[in-house]
Amino acid sequence: MVFTSTTLVWLPIGIVIFYVSYQRLFHPLAKFKGPFLASLTGYWRVYHELKGDLPQTIYHYHQRYGQFVRVAPNEISTISPDFVDVVLKGGPKFIKSSFYDGSGDEKPNIFNVKNEALHKLRHRQMAPAFSVVSLTKMEYIFDRHAFVMIKKLDQIAKSGRPVDLTEIFKFFAHDTNGELSFSKQYHLQEQGKLSLWPPMNVYIIMGNICGYVPGLFDPLQKLGPFVPYLRKFNRSRDSLVEDAMKNATIEFEKRRVHNVEATFEDKSESRINLLTSLVMAQDPESGEMLDLADIAKEAISFVVAGSHSTSASMSFLFAALLRYPEILKKVQDEIKASMSLQDNSVDLDGEFLPSWAGLQSKLPYLSAVLKESFRLYPTVNQPLARVIPPSGVQLEQTVFSSGTIISASAYVVGRNQKIWGANATDFKPDRWLSEDARGKDKYLLHFGQGHRSCIAKNQALITLWKGTVAILQRFKLSPVDREGEQRVVGEIQLNAQGFAEPTEPLLVTISEQSRCMK
Ligand code: HEM
């Protein structure tokens, strides 16, 4: 067939007109409002991902259009409480959407696997390692790194120079999570160089972009060697894969091939950690174990999912404490009034660190502050996206048919006035101490909800709580600007590229205070 030049001009124009008309007028989701470009292409979200304002933008559209906003040709974002009750807590019939294929993994891990039977098996194999009982036995790892952080802050306090707390938390969280997941000592805290921090967020950003535009992963891989950003991503991935394979092989040989028993009591470096737990993980029903490739793959997902998310959560918490000095004072007073030496039973080289047992219940006000920080400044704002099953589903008064993707972001749900009241956007920890808060925990989506929620929530909380209390027990923090002058901290803004973190560094000077302890 020969195309005339007129056909060559009009054919693409015709296809575009047809596509736009279909998406805007005839698509089953055409009746839902949202940004025009989002109804046509996933690149709308890619643009906002790279700009770092996707959750804020989606929130803005929810304020304008209400409960449901079309954020992609086949996806509706919602702030409806029903989403939590019906979809996230609705069990395996709501499978994860194609967004989770963004990492391009041939073999999925527990986080991105869509096959619910395989997820169930992995969860049964791995959940025991993340139980409080098991993590408490690994408490020495959390303590070791909290201890190094305290010593480092001691030195900084003596020097009088300002420090950016976001960096301190990055090193602390990655040293802790890296040892737990990879059996590896990263020593980032001692070396104190941000350049040594593995660029895990690049991993998340790439996963998001390829999740928003299905099918983009392979072409981007081909461009990899020519685009600096993609080269950085490939380097980051390769070094994580290398570390994971190396350490998983050592652990595998030791525990499975040579049957070296892992004990919690062992005082050597080979004591039990998450990697050991993965090697030993067994389905309680069938006895099935993970193979070496699976172990390495899961360990990588722990590092990618765990280090930046934990440090950024800690940064947001401290950003809020510094922004509201009266809340910071109340937290430090609570620690002083409630914590005794016995509660700080971990003694490392004369330094007492808070032990995990009962820590949250001893400090209800700090618990409330942390929840409020999770609510307004969640670090994981990726769409919790699920596919509507063949039976369809009703949310509020609206029926969604099979195959539609429905999603929510923690940031947007955390600001829904229908759930949190007229002062939803105000930082008010006291709301968690009132009767009104009863039953509202489930609408906090920073760790997700339901059977696909964060398997390592306890691990993240132990890191966060221990680090936070150890710092607040010892130091007085004063926010300063880049010149070292005292300053008042302004509104907290999120940079939501990949996992969100505060846009501003958390510069403070620190001085020692008498130990906040009874
Ligand atoms: C404060 C820190 C953390 C936050 C805010 C966080 C947040 C989340 C969220 C929101 C999900 C659900 C995602 C979804 O439904 O799409 C999730 C799942 C997951 N997280 Fe975390 N996470 C944190 C720390 C960690 C750590 C430390 C690890 C590993 C060591 C980890 C490993 C995982 C895994 C494996 C899943 C998938 C669970 C499943 O599907 O069964 N996370 N996390």
Boltz pocket constraint, residues with backbone or C-beta under 6 A from the ligand:
constraints:
  - pocket:
      binder: B
      contacts: [[A, 110], [A, 111], [A, 112], [A, 123], [A, 177], [A, 181], [A, 301], [A, 302], [A, 303], [A, 305], [A, 306], [A, 307], [A, 309], [A, 310], [A, 313], [A, 379], [A, 380], [A, 383], [A, 384], [A, 385], [A, 445], [A, 446], [A, 447], [A, 448], [A, 449], [A, 451], [A, 452], [A, 453], [A, 454], [A, 455], [A, 456], [A, 457], [A, 459], [A, 460]]
      max_distance: 6.0
